[in-house]
Amino acid sequence: MAKFYNVDLIWSDRHKGKARAVGNNAAWLCSCGEVLLGPTLWDIEPCPNCGKEFRVLPVAGVGTKVDQVHEL
């Protein structure tokens, strides 16, 4: 069974938050309140409420375990 783990969410102003990950996917709460989900496999859509953009960064390469989530 896959296990959830915490990863850093790095906002554009460089302060840190938390995201939850499992495998190559992460979930986090946008500052506007929208719950977002994204994989390390491809770019994700901007937040539908506020338009902020994020990237889920892998540990070793595309499709691998999540290392961090960054606001672009």
C-alpha positions in Angstrom: 0.0 0.0 0.0 1.3 3.5 -0.9 2.1 5.8 2.0 1.4 9.5 2.2 4.3 11.8 3.1 4.8 15.6 3.6 6.7 17.7 1.2 7.5 21.4 1.1 5.3 23.8 -0.8 7.5 26.8 -1.8 5.5 29.9 -2.5 6.7 32.5 -5.0 7.8 34.8 -2.2 10.0 31.9 -0.9 8.0 31.2 2.3 7.2 27.5 2.9 4.0 25.6 3.4 3.2 22.0 3.3 1.8 19.6 0.7 0.9 15.9 1.0 2.2 13.4 -1.5 1.8 9.8 -2.5 3.9 8.3 -5.2 4.4 10.9 -8.0 1.3 13.0 -7.0 1.0 15.9 -4.5 -2.0 17.7 -3.1 -2.0 21.1 -1.5 -4.3 24.1 -0.6 -3.8 27.2 -2.8 -3.8 30.5 -1.0 -7.3 31.2 -2.4 -8.6 28.0 -0.7 -8.8 25.7 -3.8 -7.5 22.2 -3.2 -5.0 21.3 -6.0 -3.6 18.0 -7.2 -0.7 17.5 -9.5 1.8 14.8 -10.7 5.5 15.0 -11.5 4.7 13.7 -15.0 3.5 16.9 -16.7 2.7 20.5 -16.2 -0.6 21.1 -14.4 -3.4 23.6 -15.1 -3.3 26.9 -13.2 -5.6 27.2 -10.2 -9.2 27.6 -11.5 -10.0 30.2 -8.9 -7.0 32.6 -8.9 -4.8 31.5 -11.8 -1.7 30.8 -9.7 0.6 28.3 -11.4 2.5 25.5 -9.7 5.0 22.8 -10.6 5.4 19.4 -8.8 9.1 18.6 -8.7 10.3 15.0 -8.6 13.2 13.7 -6.5 15.1 12.0 -9.4 13.3 12.6 -12.7 9.9 12.8 -14.3 7.5 10.3 -12.9 9.4 9.7 -9.7 8.5 10.4 -6.0 7.6 14.1 -5.2 10.3 16.2 -3.8 8.6 19.7 -3.6 5.8 21.8 -5.0 6.7 25.3 -6.2 4.5 28.2 -7.0 5.8 29.7 -10.3 
